[in-house]
Amino acid sequence: MPVLDIESFHNEAESYYLLRPSGELDAYTVAHFREALADHAAAGRLVVDLCGVPFIDSAGLGALIGGIRRIRENEGRVVVFCNGATLIRLLHTTGFDRIVPVEETLEAAVGALDRDPDA
């Protein structure tokens, strides 16, 4: 069975949380990812680092969108950080980047938390 490792960090200096899944994000691993997002529903400012995710299917994308929705319901902000060309193309093709900012560097993602009122 596929494994998805998820790390979480709190950057106190810049006041944001970083959620870093590593592994395929699909129907087999989505429950673990959904739970991690739910744990950050009240985080306020969250960067989801997808650099360690080589593949994401519709279940994973749905979990990500649902998690973002919950965080926004709590007046939080979310930005996705991803530097993989294939995954970036998927996020653009599906229109995901119209829902939440997608940045290619961590610095740009943290900056987008401040810049985008809808993030």
Summary of the structure (lengths in Angstrom):
residues: 119
radius of gyration: 12.8
end to end distance: 33.8
largest distance: 39.9
contacts: 381
relative contact order: 0.17
helix: 40%
strand: 24%
